[in-house]
Amino acid sequence: MIKCLLVGAKAVQVVTTIYKNGPAHIEVMLNQIKNWMKQHHYGKLQDFIGKLSHGHIKDPVKYERCQFMKYFSELVDFS
């Protein structure tokens, strides 16, 4: 969920995990987010939503190149 929020999501679908783990898992997820926010010194969701979006990156070409290399390195078997 945090990765989705960091890239700009305003909502995250969690139905599958609630279906598998039960409604009580919502509290677990909220606590995980709260702990992460505390560790990274964020007071509210709005402070970090979209922080890693394409529009906030100083040099998006480097990011795109990195993603390109990561994607294709996983396709190649170097053994």
Order of alpha helices (4+ residues) and beta strands (2+ residues): alpha-alpha-alpha-alpha
